[in-house]
Amino acid sequence: FVCVSKKGYDPQELDKPCQDTYLFSDSTFVINGKEEKGLFAGVFDGHGPFGLECSILCRDYVSVYL
């Protein structure tokens, strides 16, 4: 996992890992009944003790179900 965003500053935990994930995907969308090709881009900003796990879950869910 490579984090491409800047991690926040937490004075209580200076070595806290970046909890963000991202998704770029070629996609086919249906807009007004017509198929259009495009790019889906998403950033998932994790917070809290399970922030990384939550952002990974959201990224993976979106990539399969959206």
PDBQT receptor file of N, H, CA, C and O in Angstrom, charges set to zero:
ATOM      1  N   PHE A   1       0.852  -1.190   0.000  1.00  0.00    +0.000 N 
ATOM      2  CA  PHE A   1       0.000   0.000   0.000  1.00  0.00    +0.000 C 
ATOM      3  C   PHE A   1       0.884   1.235   0.000  1.00  0.00    +0.000 C 
ATOM      4  O   PHE A   1       1.793   1.362   0.821  1.00  0.00    +0.000 OA
ATOM      5  N   VAL A   2       0.617   2.128  -0.911  1.00  0.00    +0.000 N 
ATOM      6  H   VAL A   2      -0.121   2.025  -1.578  1.00  0.00    +0.000 HD
ATOM      7  CA  VAL A   2       1.361   3.383  -0.995  1.00  0.00    +0.000 C 
ATOM      8  C   VAL A   2       0.380   4.528  -0.802  1.00  0.00    +0.000 C 
ATOM      9  O   VAL A   2      -0.631   4.609  -1.500  1.00  0.00    +0.000 OA
ATOM     10  N   CYS A   3       0.672   5.401   0.132  1.00  0.00    +0.000 N 
ATOM     11  H   CYS A   3       1.493   5.335   0.699  1.00  0.00    +0.000 HD
ATOM     12  CA  CYS A   3      -0.184   6.559   0.376  1.00  0.00    +0.000 C 
ATOM     13  C   CYS A   3       0.353   7.739  -0.424  1.00  0.00    +0.000 C 
ATOM     14  O   CYS A   3       1.529   8.081  -0.307  1.00  0.00    +0.000 OA
ATOM     15  N   VAL A   4      -0.491   8.360  -1.229  1.00  0.00    +0.000 N 
ATOM     16  H   VAL A   4      -1.447   8.082  -1.323  1.00  0.00    +0.000 HD
ATOM     17  CA  VAL A   4      -0.061   9.482  -2.044  1.00  0.00    +0.000 C 
ATOM     18  C   VAL A   4      -0.555  10.815  -1.502  1.00  0.00    +0.000 C 
ATOM     19  O   VAL A   4      -0.351  11.858  -2.123  1.00  0.00    +0.000 OA
ATOM     20  N   SER A   5      -1.209  10.781  -0.336  1.00  0.00    +0.000 N 
ATOM     21  H   SER A   5      -1.375   9.934   0.169  1.00  0.00    +0.000 HD
ATOM     22  CA  SER A   5      -1.660  12.030   0.268  1.00  0.00    +0.000 C 
ATOM     23  C   SER A   5      -0.776  12.347   1.471  1.00  0.00    +0.000 C 
ATOM     24  O   SER A   5      -0.020  11.497   1.940  1.00  0.00    +0.000 OA
ATOM     25  N   LYS A   6      -0.879  13.566   1.956  1.00  0.00    +0.000 N 
ATOM     26  H   LYS A   6      -1.494  14.256   1.574  1.00  0.00    +0.000 HD
ATOM     27  CA  LYS A   6      -0.086  13.975   3.106  1.00  0.00    +0.000 C 
ATOM     28  C   LYS A   6      -0.817  13.588   4.386  1.00  0.00    +0.000 C 
ATOM     29  O   LYS A   6      -1.980  13.945   4.573  1.00  0.00    +0.000 OA
ATOM     30  N   LYS A   7      -0.145  12.866   5.256  1.00  0.00    +0.000 N 
ATOM     31  H   LYS A   7       0.800  12.576   5.105  1.00  0.00    +0.000 HD
ATOM     32  CA  LYS A   7      -0.790  12.462   6.498  1.00  0.00    +0.000 C 
ATOM     33  C   LYS A   7      -0.909  13.654   7.433  1.00  0.00    +0.000 C 
ATOM     34  O   LYS A   7      -0.118  14.596   7.382  1.00  0.00    +0.000 OA
ATOM     35  N   GLY A   8      -1.917  13.583   8.284  1.00  0.00    +0.000 N 
ATOM     36  H   GLY A   8      -2.559  12.818   8.325  1.00  0.00    +0.000 HD
ATOM     37  CA  GLY A   8      -2.147  14.644   9.250  1.00  0.00    +0.000 C 
ATOM     38  C   GLY A   8      -1.183  14.572  10.416  1.00  0.00    +0.000 C 
ATOM     39  O   GLY A   8      -0.453  13.594  10.581  1.00  0.00    +0.000 OA
ATOM     40  N   TYR A   9      -1.190  15.613  11.216  1.00  0.00    +0.000 N 
ATOM     41  H   TYR A   9      -1.782  16.407  11.082  1.00  0.00    +0.000 HD
ATOM     42  CA  TYR A   9      -0.327  15.691  12.393  1.00  0.00    +0.000 C 
ATOM     43  C   TYR A   9      -1.133  15.303  13.615  1.00  0.00    +0.000 C 
ATOM     44  O   TYR A   9      -2.175  15.899  13.886  1.00  0.00    +0.000 OA
ATOM     45  N   ASP A  10      -0.665  14.316  14.352  1.00  0.00    +0.000 N 
ATOM     46  H   ASP A  10       0.182  13.832  14.131  1.00  0.00    +0.000 HD
ATOM     47  CA  ASP A  10      -1.290  13.887  15.593  1.00  0.00    +0.000 C 
ATOM     48  C   ASP A  10      -0.229  13.954  16.679  1.00  0.00    +0.000 C 
ATOM     49  O   ASP A  10       0.660  13.104  16.716  1.00  0.00    +0.000 OA
ATOM     50  N   PRO A  11      -0.299  14.957  17.575  1.00  0.00    +0.000 N 
ATOM     51  CA  PRO A  11       0.745  15.102  18.596  1.00  0.00    +0.000 C 
ATOM     52  C   PRO A  11       0.809  13.926  19.572  1.00  0.00    +0.000 C 
ATOM     53  O   PRO A  11       1.825  13.734  20.240  1.00  0.00    +0.000 OA
ATOM     54  N   GLN A  12      -0.267  13.138  19.660  1.00  0.00    +0.000 N 
ATOM     55  H   GLN A  12      -1.092  13.293  19.118  1.00  0.00    +0.000 HD
ATOM     56  CA  GLN A  12      -0.282  11.976  20.545  1.00  0.00    +0.000 C 
ATOM     57  C   GLN A  12       0.354  10.743  19.903  1.00  0.00    +0.000 C 
ATOM     58  O   GLN A  12       0.761   9.812  20.598  1.00  0.00    +0.000 OA
ATOM     59  N   GLU A  13       0.434  10.746  18.597  1.00  0.00    +0.000 N 
ATOM     60  H   GLU A  13       0.103  11.502  18.032  1.00  0.00    +0.000 HD
ATOM     61  CA  GLU A  13       0.958   9.583  17.870  1.00  0.00    +0.000 C 
ATOM     62  C   GLU A  13       1.723  10.069  16.643  1.00  0.00    +0.000 C 
ATOM     63  O   GLU A  13       1.174  10.105  15.541  1.00  0.00    +0.000 OA
ATOM     64  N   LEU A  14       2.970  10.438  16.827  1.00  0.00    +0.000 N 
ATOM     65  H   LEU A  14       3.416  10.409  17.721  1.00  0.00    +0.000 HD
ATOM     66  CA  LEU A  14       3.769  11.039  15.755  1.00  0.00    +0.000 C 
ATOM     67  C   LEU A  14       4.043  10.092  14.593  1.00  0.00    +0.000 C 
ATOM     68  O   LEU A  14       4.255  10.551  13.471  1.00  0.00    +0.000 OA
ATOM     69  N   ASP A  15       4.043   8.787  14.830  1.00  0.00    +0.000 N 
ATOM     70  H   ASP A  15       3.871   8.413  15.742  1.00  0.00    +0.000 HD
ATOM     71  CA  ASP A  15       4.301   7.809  13.768  1.00  0.00    +0.000 C 
ATOM     72  C   ASP A  15       3.013   7.210  13.207  1.00  0.00    +0.000 C 
ATOM     73  O   ASP A  15       3.044   6.143  12.594  1.00  0.00    +0.000 OA
ATOM     74  N   LYS A  16       1.896   7.880  13.407  1.00  0.00    +0.000 N 
ATOM     75  H   LYS A  16       1.871   8.747  13.905  1.00  0.00    +0.000 HD
ATOM     76  CA  LYS A  16       0.609   7.382  12.929  1.00  0.00    +0.000 C 
ATOM     77  C   LYS A  16       0.652   7.265  11.404  1.00  0.00    +0.000 C 
ATOM     78  O   LYS A  16       1.054   8.208  10.721  1.00  0.00    +0.000 OA
ATOM     79  N   PRO A  17       0.239   6.107  10.866  1.00  0.00    +0.000 N 
ATOM     80  CA  PRO A  17       0.292   5.927   9.409  1.00  0.00    +0.000 C 
ATOM     81  C   PRO A  17      -0.812   6.712   8.700  1.00  0.00    +0.000 C 
ATOM     82  O   PRO A  17      -1.831   7.061   9.297  1.00  0.00    +0.000 OA
ATOM     83  N   CYS A  18      -0.590   6.975   7.432  1.00  0.00    +0.000 N 
ATOM     84  H   CYS A  18       0.237   6.691   6.946  1.00  0.00    +0.000 HD
ATOM     85  CA  CYS A  18      -1.615   7.583   6.588  1.00  0.00    +0.000 C 
ATOM     86  C   CYS A  18      -2.781   6.597   6.481  1.00  0.00    +0.000 C 
ATOM     87  O   CYS A  18      -2.562   5.407   6.256  1.00  0.00    +0.000 OA
ATOM     88  N   GLN A  19      -4.009   7.079   6.638  1.00  0.00    +0.000 N 
ATOM     89  H   GLN A  19      -4.187   8.046   6.820  1.00  0.00    +0.000 HD
ATOM     90  CA  GLN A  19      -5.180   6.211   6.599  1.00  0.00    +0.000 C 
ATOM     91  C   GLN A  19      -6.028   6.419   5.342  1.00  0.00    +0.000 C 
ATOM     92  O   GLN A  19      -7.176   5.977   5.288  1.00  0.00    +0.000 OA
ATOM     93  N   ASP A  20      -5.482   7.075   4.358  1.00  0.00    +0.000 N 
ATOM     94  H   ASP A  20      -4.549   7.434   4.402  1.00  0.00    +0.000 HD
ATOM     95  CA  ASP A  20      -6.225   7.370   3.135  1.00  0.00    +0.000 C 
ATOM     96  C   ASP A  20      -5.969   6.306   2.069  1.00  0.00    +0.000 C 
ATOM     97  O   ASP A  20      -4.884   5.731   1.991  1.00  0.00    +0.000 OA
ATOM     98  N   THR A  21      -6.986   6.059   1.258  1.00  0.00    +0.000 N 
ATOM     99  H   THR A  21      -7.868   6.526   1.322  1.00  0.00    +0.000 HD
ATOM    100  CA  THR A  21      -6.832   5.211   0.084  1.00  0.00    +0.000 C 
ATOM    101  C   THR A  21      -7.467   5.938  -1.101  1.00  0.00    +0.000 C 
ATOM    102  O   THR A  21      -8.180   6.926  -0.925  1.00  0.00    +0.000 OA
ATOM    103  N   TYR A  22      -7.202   5.444  -2.294  1.00  0.00    +0.000 N 
ATOM    104  H   TYR A  22      -6.623   4.642  -2.437  1.00  0.00    +0.000 HD
ATOM    105  CA  TYR A  22      -7.746   6.089  -3.485  1.00  0.00    +0.000 C 
ATOM    106  C   TYR A  22      -8.072   5.037  -4.531  1.00  0.00    +0.000 C 
ATOM    107  O   TYR A  22      -7.643   3.887  -4.433  1.00  0.00    +0.000 OA
ATOM    108  N   LEU A  23      -8.839   5.450  -5.535  1.00  0.00    +0.000 N 
ATOM    109  H   LEU A  23      -9.187   6.384  -5.615  1.00  0.00    +0.000 HD
ATOM    110  CA  LEU A  23      -9.230   4.549  -6.609  1.00  0.00    +0.000 C 
ATOM    111  C   LEU A  23      -9.314   5.337  -7.908  1.00  0.00    +0.000 C 
ATOM    112  O   LEU A  23      -9.972   6.377  -7.959  1.00  0.00    +0.000 OA
ATOM    113  N   PHE A  24      -8.663   4.860  -8.948  1.00  0.00    +0.000 N 
ATOM    114  H   PHE A  24      -8.128   4.016  -8.906  1.00  0.00    +0.000 HD
ATOM    115  CA  PHE A  24      -8.816   5.364 -10.306  1.00  0.00    +0.000 C 
ATOM    116  C   PHE A  24      -9.213   4.168 -11.158  1.00  0.00    +0.000 C 
ATOM    117  O   PHE A  24      -8.554   3.129 -11.122  1.00  0.00    +0.000 OA
ATOM    118  N   SER A  25     -10.274   4.310 -11.912  1.00  0.00    +0.000 N 
ATOM    119  H   SER A  25     -10.809   5.154 -11.941  1.00  0.00    +0.000 HD
ATOM    120  CA  SER A  25     -10.759   3.170 -12.679  1.00  0.00    +0.000 C 
ATOM    121  C   SER A  25     -11.380   3.626 -13.996  1.00  0.00    +0.000 C 
ATOM    122  O   SER A  25     -12.191   4.552 -14.017  1.00  0.00    +0.000 OA
ATOM    123  N   ASP A  26     -10.995   2.970 -15.100  1.00  0.00    +0.000 N 
ATOM    124  H   ASP A  26     -10.336   2.217 -15.083  1.00  0.00    +0.000 HD
ATOM    125  CA  ASP A  26     -11.703   3.163 -16.366  1.00  0.00    +0.000 C 
ATOM    126  C   ASP A  26     -13.104   2.589 -16.176  1.00  0.00    +0.000 C 
ATOM    127  O   ASP A  26     -13.259   1.500 -15.624  1.00  0.00    +0.000 OA
ATOM    128  N   SER A  27     -14.102   3.299 -16.619  1.00  0.00    +0.000 N 
ATOM    129  H   SER A  27     -13.976   4.185 -17.068  1.00  0.00    +0.000 HD
ATOM    130  CA  SER A  27     -15.473   2.858 -16.392  1.00  0.00    +0.000 C 
ATOM    131  C   SER A  27     -16.345   3.150 -17.596  1.00  0.00    +0.000 C 
ATOM    132  O   SER A  27     -16.039   4.016 -18.415  1.00  0.00    +0.000 OA
ATOM    133  N   THR A  28     -17.430   2.415 -17.684  1.00  0.00    +0.000 N 
ATOM    134  H   THR A  28     -17.679   1.711 -17.019  1.00  0.00    +0.000 HD
ATOM    135  CA  THR A  28     -18.488   2.712 -18.633  1.00  0.00    +0.000 C 
ATOM    136  C   THR A  28     -19.708   3.098 -17.813  1.00  0.00    +0.000 C 
ATOM    137  O   THR A  28     -20.175   2.329 -16.973  1.00  0.00    +0.000 OA
ATOM    138  N   PHE A  29     -20.217   4.292 -18.064  1.00  0.00    +0.000 N 
ATOM    139  H   PHE A  29     -19.838   4.917 -18.747  1.00  0.00    +0.000 HD
ATOM    140  CA  PHE A  29     -21.364   4.809 -17.341  1.00  0.00    +0.000 C 
ATOM    141  C   PHE A  29     -22.562   4.853 -18.277  1.00  0.00    +0.000 C 
ATOM    142  O   PHE A  29     -22.398   4.993 -19.489  1.00  0.00    +0.000 OA
ATOM    143  N   VAL A  30     -23.762   4.737 -17.727  1.00  0.00    +0.000 N 
ATOM    144  H   VAL A  30     -23.896   4.623 -16.743  1.00  0.00    +0.000 HD
ATOM    145  CA  VAL A  30     -24.970   4.923 -18.507  1.00  0.00    +0.000 C 
ATOM    146  C   VAL A  30     -25.560   6.258 -18.090  1.00  0.00    +0.000 C 
ATOM    147  O   VAL A  30     -25.973   6.439 -16.944  1.00  0.00    +0.000 OA
ATOM    148  N   ILE A  31     -25.596   7.199 -19.040  1.00  0.00    +0.000 N 
ATOM    149  H   ILE A  31     -25.260   7.053 -19.970  1.00  0.00    +0.000 HD
ATOM    150  CA  ILE A  31     -26.113   8.534 -18.782  1.00  0.00    +0.000 C 
ATOM    151  C   ILE A  31     -27.247   8.782 -19.762  1.00  0.00    +0.000 C 
ATOM    152  O   ILE A  31     -27.046   8.786 -20.976  1.00  0.00    +0.000 OA
ATOM    153  N   ASN A  32     -28.450   8.989 -19.218  1.00  0.00    +0.000 N 
ATOM    154  H   ASN A  32     -28.613   8.985 -18.231  1.00  0.00    +0.000 HD
ATOM    155  CA  ASN A  32     -29.645   9.192 -20.054  1.00  0.00    +0.000 C 
ATOM    156  C   ASN A  32     -29.832   8.071 -21.070  1.00  0.00    +0.000 C 
ATOM    157  O   ASN A  32     -30.202   8.314 -22.219  1.00  0.00    +0.000 OA
ATOM    158  N   GLY A  33     -29.573   6.842 -20.632  1.00  0.00    +0.000 N 
ATOM    159  H   GLY A  33     -29.273   6.645 -19.699  1.00  0.00    +0.000 HD
ATOM    160  CA  GLY A  33     -29.768   5.679 -21.486  1.00  0.00    +0.000 C 
ATOM    161  C   GLY A  33     -28.659   5.425 -22.492  1.00  0.00    +0.000 C 
ATOM    162  O   GLY A  33     -28.748   4.482 -23.277  1.00  0.00    +0.000 OA
ATOM    163  N   LYS A  34     -27.618   6.244 -22.486  1.00  0.00    +0.000 N 
ATOM    164  H   LYS A  34     -27.546   7.011 -21.848  1.00  0.00    +0.000 HD
ATOM    165  CA  LYS A  34     -26.519   6.092 -23.435  1.00  0.00    +0.000 C 
ATOM    166  C   LYS A  34     -25.239   5.727 -22.687  1.00  0.00    +0.000 C 
ATOM    167  O   LYS A  34     -24.921   6.324 -21.658  1.00  0.00    +0.000 OA
ATOM    168  N   GLU A  35     -24.509   4.746 -23.208  1.00  0.00    +0.000 N 
ATOM    169  H   GLU A  35     -24.767   4.261 -24.043  1.00  0.00    +0.000 HD
ATOM    170  CA  GLU A  35     -23.238   4.359 -22.580  1.00  0.00    +0.000 C 
ATOM    171  C   GLU A  35     -22.155   5.375 -22.906  1.00  0.00    +0.000 C 
ATOM    172  O   GLU A  35     -21.970   5.765 -24.059  1.00  0.00    +0.000 OA
ATOM    173  N   GLU A  36     -21.454   5.788 -21.884  1.00  0.00    +0.000 N 
ATOM    174  H   GLU A  36     -21.604   5.472 -20.947  1.00  0.00    +0.000 HD
ATOM    175  CA  GLU A  36     -20.339   6.733 -22.025  1.00  0.00    +0.000 C 
ATOM    176  C   GLU A  36     -19.129   6.144 -21.317  1.00  0.00    +0.000 C 
ATOM    177  O   GLU A  36     -19.256   5.576 -20.233  1.00  0.00    +0.000 OA
ATOM    178  N   LYS A  37     -17.965   6.278 -21.920  1.00  0.00    +0.000 N 
ATOM    179  H   LYS A  37     -17.862   6.740 -22.801  1.00  0.00    +0.000 HD
ATOM    180  CA  LYS A  37     -16.725   5.838 -21.265  1.00  0.00    +0.000 C 
ATOM    181  C   LYS A  37     -16.159   7.004 -20.474  1.00  0.00    +0.000 C 
ATOM    182  O   LYS A  37     -16.275   8.162 -20.874  1.00  0.00    +0.000 OA
ATOM    183  N   GLY A  38     -15.544   6.676 -19.342  1.00  0.00    +0.000 N 
ATOM    184  H   GLY A  38     -15.450   5.734 -19.017  1.00  0.00    +0.000 HD
ATOM    185  CA  GLY A  38     -14.977   7.726 -18.519  1.00  0.00    +0.000 C 
ATOM    186  C   GLY A  38     -14.017   7.171 -17.489  1.00  0.00    +0.000 C 
ATOM    187  O   GLY A  38     -13.629   6.004 -17.535  1.00  0.00    +0.000 OA
ATOM    188  N   LEU A  39     -13.650   8.016 -16.578  1.00  0.00    +0.000 N 
ATOM    189  H   LEU A  39     -13.965   8.964 -16.540  1.00  0.00    +0.000 HD
ATOM    190  CA  LEU A  39     -12.728   7.670 -15.503  1.00  0.00    +0.000 C 
ATOM    191  C   LEU A  39     -13.407   7.954 -14.179  1.00  0.00    +0.000 C 
ATOM    192  O   LEU A  39     -13.928   9.048 -13.961  1.00  0.00    +0.000 OA
ATOM    193  N   PHE A  40     -13.401   6.970 -13.295  1.00  0.00    +0.000 N 
ATOM    194  H   PHE A  40     -12.978   6.081 -13.472  1.00  0.00    +0.000 HD
ATOM    195  CA  PHE A  40     -13.896   7.172 -11.940  1.00  0.00    +0.000 C 
ATOM    196  C   PHE A  40     -12.697   7.417 -11.044  1.00  0.00    +0.000 C 
ATOM    197  O   PHE A  40     -11.729   6.658 -11.080  1.00  0.00    +0.000 OA
ATOM    198  N   ALA A  41     -12.753   8.470 -10.240  1.00  0.00    +0.000 N 
ATOM    199  H   ALA A  41     -13.539   9.087 -10.211  1.00  0.00    +0.000 HD
ATOM    200  CA  ALA A  41     -11.692   8.768  -9.284  1.00  0.00    +0.000 C 
ATOM    201  C   ALA A  41     -12.317   8.991  -7.925  1.00  0.00    +0.000 C 
ATOM    202  O   ALA A  41     -13.304   9.717  -7.804  1.00  0.00    +0.000 OA
ATOM    203  N   GLY A  42     -11.757   8.378  -6.907  1.00  0.00    +0.000 N 
ATOM    204  H   GLY A  42     -10.956   7.788  -7.005  1.00  0.00    +0.000 HD
ATOM    205  CA  GLY A  42     -12.274   8.545  -5.555  1.00  0.00    +0.000 C 
ATOM    206  C   GLY A  42     -11.155   8.557  -4.536  1.00  0.00    +0.000 C 
ATOM    207  O   GLY A  42     -10.139   7.880  -4.697  1.00  0.00    +0.000 OA
ATOM    208  N   VAL A  43     -11.356   9.340  -3.477  1.00  0.00    +0.000 N 
ATOM    209  H   VAL A  43     -12.181   9.889  -3.346  1.00  0.00    +0.000 HD
ATOM    210  CA  VAL A  43     -10.429   9.388  -2.349  1.00  0.00    +0.000 C 
ATOM    211  C   VAL A  43     -11.224   9.033  -1.103  1.00  0.00    +0.000 C 
ATOM    212  O   VAL A  43     -12.311   9.566  -0.882  1.00  0.00    +0.000 OA
ATOM    213  N   PHE A  44     -10.692   8.147  -0.301  1.00  0.00    +0.000 N 
ATOM    214  H   PHE A  44      -9.809   7.714  -0.481  1.00  0.00    +0.000 HD
ATOM    215  CA  PHE A  44     -11.368   7.662   0.897  1.00  0.00    +0.000 C 
ATOM    216  C   PHE A  44     -10.501   8.029   2.102  1.00  0.00    +0.000 C 
ATOM    217  O   PHE A  44      -9.402   7.503   2.279  1.00  0.00    +0.000 OA
ATOM    218  N   ASP A  45     -11.012   8.929   2.911  1.00  0.00    +0.000 N 
ATOM    219  H   ASP A  45     -11.905   9.356   2.766  1.00  0.00    +0.000 HD
ATOM    220  CA  ASP A  45     -10.265   9.556   3.998  1.00  0.00    +0.000 C 
ATOM    221  C   ASP A  45     -10.559   8.843   5.316  1.00  0.00    +0.000 C 
ATOM    222  O   ASP A  45     -11.632   9.021   5.893  1.00  0.00    +0.000 OA
ATOM    223  N   GLY A  46      -9.614   8.041   5.789  1.00  0.00    +0.000 N 
ATOM    224  H   GLY A  46      -8.743   7.896   5.320  1.00  0.00    +0.000 HD
ATOM    225  CA  GLY A  46      -9.816   7.278   7.010  1.00  0.00    +0.000 C 
ATOM    226  C   GLY A  46      -9.504   8.075   8.266  1.00  0.00    +0.000 C 
ATOM    227  O   GLY A  46      -8.572   8.878   8.292  1.00  0.00    +0.000 OA
ATOM    228  N   HIS A  47     -10.297   7.842   9.309  1.00  0.00    +0.000 N 
ATOM    229  H   HIS A  47     -11.054   7.190   9.288  1.00  0.00    +0.000 HD
ATOM    230  CA  HIS A  47     -10.096   8.487  10.610  1.00  0.00    +0.000 C 
ATOM    231  C   HIS A  47     -10.331   7.468  11.715  1.00  0.00    +0.000 C 
ATOM    232  O   HIS A  47     -11.062   6.496  11.524  1.00  0.00    +0.000 OA
ATOM    233  N   GLY A  48      -9.721   7.685  12.854  1.00  0.00    +0.000 N 
ATOM    234  H   GLY A  48      -9.128   8.475  13.010  1.00  0.00    +0.000 HD
ATOM    235  CA  GLY A  48      -9.977   6.855  14.027  1.00  0.00    +0.000 C 
ATOM    236  C   GLY A  48      -9.109   5.620  14.092  1.00  0.00    +0.000 C 
ATOM    237  O   GLY A  48      -8.223   5.423  13.261  1.00  0.00    +0.000 OA
ATOM    238  N   PRO A  49      -9.372   4.780  15.097  1.00  0.00    +0.000 N 
ATOM    239  CA  PRO A  49      -8.513   3.610  15.323  1.00  0.00    +0.000 C 
ATOM    240  C   PRO A  49      -8.565   2.581  14.192  1.00  0.00    +0.000 C 
ATOM    241  O   PRO A  49      -7.632   1.791  14.042  1.00  0.00    +0.000 OA
ATOM    242  N   PHE A  50      -9.637   2.575  13.396  1.00  0.00    +0.000 N 
ATOM    243  H   PHE A  50     -10.394   3.216  13.518  1.00  0.00    +0.000 HD
ATOM    244  CA  PHE A  50      -9.752   1.642  12.276  1.00  0.00    +0.000 C 
ATOM    245  C   PHE A  50      -9.907   2.406  10.962  1.00  0.00    +0.000 C 
ATOM    246  O   PHE A  50     -10.532   1.915  10.023  1.00  0.00    +0.000 OA
ATOM    247  N   GLY A  51      -9.340   3.598  10.902  1.00  0.00    +0.000 N 
ATOM    248  H   GLY A  51      -8.832   3.997  11.665  1.00  0.00    +0.000 HD
ATOM    249  CA  GLY A  51      -9.481   4.454   9.726  1.00  0.00    +0.000 C 
ATOM    250  C   GLY A  51      -8.952   3.838   8.448  1.00  0.00    +0.000 C 
ATOM    251  O   GLY A  51      -9.602   3.922   7.406  1.00  0.00    +0.000 OA
ATOM    252  N   LEU A  52      -7.783   3.221   8.512  1.00  0.00    +0.000 N 
ATOM    253  H   LEU A  52      -7.255   3.153   9.358  1.00  0.00    +0.000 HD
ATOM    254  CA  LEU A  52      -7.212   2.601   7.314  1.00  0.00    +0.000 C 
ATOM    255  C   LEU A  52      -8.089   1.449   6.842  1.00  0.00    +0.000 C 
ATOM    256  O   LEU A  52      -8.375   1.337   5.650  1.00  0.00    +0.000 OA
ATOM    257  N   GLU A  53      -8.515   0.600   7.757  1.00  0.00    +0.000 N 
ATOM    258  H   GLU A  53      -8.283   0.691   8.725  1.00  0.00    +0.000 HD
ATOM    259  CA  GLU A  53      -9.357  -0.537   7.390  1.00  0.00    +0.000 C 
ATOM    260  C   GLU A  53     -10.680  -0.060   6.784  1.00  0.00    +0.000 C 
ATOM    261  O   GLU A  53     -11.170  -0.657   5.825  1.00  0.00    +0.000 OA
ATOM    262  N   CYS A  54     -11.258   1.005   7.332  1.00  0.00    +0.000 N 
ATOM    263  H   CYS A  54     -10.860   1.490   8.111  1.00  0.00    +0.000 HD
ATOM    264  CA  CYS A  54     -12.519   1.540   6.802  1.00  0.00    +0.000 C 
ATOM    265  C   CYS A  54     -12.335   2.129   5.410  1.00  0.00    +0.000 C 
ATOM    266  O   CYS A  54     -13.171   1.919   4.532  1.00  0.00    +0.000 OA
ATOM    267  N   SER A  55     -11.245   2.866   5.204  1.00  0.00    +0.000 N 
ATOM    268  H   SER A  55     -10.566   3.037   5.917  1.00  0.00    +0.000 HD
ATOM    269  CA  SER A  55     -11.034   3.450   3.877  1.00  0.00    +0.000 C 
ATOM    270  C   SER A  55     -10.760   2.365   2.835  1.00  0.00    +0.000 C 
ATOM    271  O   SER A  55     -11.179   2.504   1.686  1.00  0.00    +0.000 OA
ATOM    272  N   ILE A  56     -10.072   1.297   3.208  1.00  0.00    +0.000 N 
ATOM    273  H   ILE A  56      -9.732   1.184   4.141  1.00  0.00    +0.000 HD
ATOM    274  CA  ILE A  56      -9.846   0.168   2.293  1.00  0.00    +0.000 C 
ATOM    275  C   ILE A  56     -11.171  -0.514   1.960  1.00  0.00    +0.000 C 
ATOM    276  O   ILE A  56     -11.432  -0.835   0.801  1.00  0.00    +0.000 OA
ATOM    277  N   LEU A  57     -12.011  -0.736   2.981  1.00  0.00    +0.000 N 
ATOM    278  H   LEU A  57     -11.798  -0.475   3.923  1.00  0.00    +0.000 HD
ATOM    279  CA  LEU A  57     -13.317  -1.361   2.761  1.00  0.00    +0.000 C 
ATOM    280  C   LEU A  57     -14.159  -0.527   1.804  1.00  0.00    +0.000 C 
ATOM    281  O   LEU A  57     -14.764  -1.069   0.879  1.00  0.00    +0.000 OA
ATOM    282  N   CYS A  58     -14.204   0.782   2.015  1.00  0.00    +0.000 N 
ATOM    283  H   CYS A  58     -13.712   1.222   2.766  1.00  0.00    +0.000 HD
ATOM    284  CA  CYS A  58     -14.977   1.661   1.131  1.00  0.00    +0.000 C 
ATOM    285  C   CYS A  58     -14.439   1.640  -0.295  1.00  0.00    +0.000 C 
ATOM    286  O   CYS A  58     -15.207   1.544  -1.252  1.00  0.00    +0.000 OA
ATOM    287  N   ARG A  59     -13.120   1.731  -0.434  1.00  0.00    +0.000 N 
ATOM    288  H   ARG A  59     -12.496   1.809   0.343  1.00  0.00    +0.000 HD
ATOM    289  CA  ARG A  59     -12.504   1.690  -1.766  1.00  0.00    +0.000 C 
ATOM    290  C   ARG A  59     -12.860   0.396  -2.495  1.00  0.00    +0.000 C 
ATOM    291  O   ARG A  59     -13.241   0.421  -3.665  1.00  0.00    +0.000 OA
ATOM    292  N   ASP A  60     -12.734  -0.732  -1.801  1.00  0.00    +0.000 N 
ATOM    293  H   ASP A  60     -12.424  -0.753  -0.850  1.00  0.00    +0.000 HD
ATOM    294  CA  ASP A  60     -13.004  -2.024  -2.421  1.00  0.00    +0.000 C 
ATOM    295  C   ASP A  60     -14.489  -2.190  -2.735  1.00  0.00    +0.000 C 
ATOM    296  O   ASP A  60     -14.842  -2.745  -3.776  1.00  0.00    +0.000 OA
ATOM    297  N   TYR A  61     -15.354  -1.719  -1.851  1.00  0.00    +0.000 N 
ATOM    298  H   TYR A  61     -15.067  -1.268  -1.006  1.00  0.00    +0.000 HD
ATOM    299  CA  TYR A  61     -16.805  -1.811  -2.068  1.00  0.00    +0.000 C 
ATOM    300  C   TYR A  61     -17.210  -1.002  -3.293  1.00  0.00    +0.000 C 
ATOM    301  O   TYR A  61     -17.944  -1.489  -4.152  1.00  0.00    +0.000 OA
ATOM    302  N   VAL A  62     -16.726   0.238  -3.367  1.00  0.00    +0.000 N 
ATOM    303  H   VAL A  62     -16.129   0.633  -2.669  1.00  0.00    +0.000 HD
ATOM    304  CA  VAL A  62     -17.050   1.111  -4.491  1.00  0.00    +0.000 C 
ATOM    305  C   VAL A  62     -16.562   0.514  -5.806  1.00  0.00    +0.000 C 
ATOM    306  O   VAL A  62     -17.267   0.572  -6.814  1.00  0.00    +0.000 OA
ATOM    307  N   SER A  63     -15.368  -0.054  -5.801  1.00  0.00    +0.000 N 
ATOM    308  H   SER A  63     -14.796  -0.101  -4.982  1.00  0.00    +0.000 HD
ATOM    309  CA  SER A  63     -14.813  -0.596  -7.054  1.00  0.00    +0.000 C 
ATOM    310  C   SER A  63     -15.606  -1.773  -7.576  1.00  0.00    +0.000 C 
ATOM    311  O   SER A  63     -15.589  -2.030  -8.780  1.00  0.00    +0.000 OA
ATOM    312  N   VAL A  64     -16.302  -2.499  -6.713  1.00  0.00    +0.000 N 
ATOM    313  H   VAL A  64     -16.315  -2.290  -5.735  1.00  0.00    +0.000 HD
ATOM    314  CA  VAL A  64     -17.086  -3.656  -7.141  1.00  0.00    +0.000 C 
ATOM    315  C   VAL A  64     -18.540  -3.275  -7.427  1.00  0.00    +0.000 C 
ATOM    316  O   VAL A  64     -19.108  -3.728  -8.422  1.00  0.00    +0.000 OA
ATOM    317  N   TYR A  65     -19.148  -2.451  -6.574  1.00  0.00    +0.000 N 
ATOM    318  H   TYR A  65     -18.687  -2.084  -5.767  1.00  0.00    +0.000 HD
ATOM    319  CA  TYR A  65     -20.584  -2.230  -6.639  1.00  0.00    +0.000 C 
ATOM    320  C   TYR A  65     -21.020  -0.939  -7.321  1.00  0.00    +0.000 C 
ATOM    321  O   TYR A  65     -22.206  -0.787  -7.613  1.00  0.00    +0.000 OA
ATOM    322  N   LEU A  66     -20.125  -0.021  -7.580  1.00  0.00    +0.000 N 
ATOM    323  H   LEU A  66     -19.162  -0.145  -7.343  1.00  0.00    +0.000 HD
ATOM    324  CA  LEU A  66     -20.530   1.205  -8.257  1.00  0.00    +0.000 C 
ATOM    325  C   LEU A  66     -20.117   1.114  -9.705  1.00  0.00    +0.000 C 
ATOM    326  O   LEU A  66     -20.358   2.044 -10.475  1.00  0.00    +0.000 OA
TER     327      LEU A  66
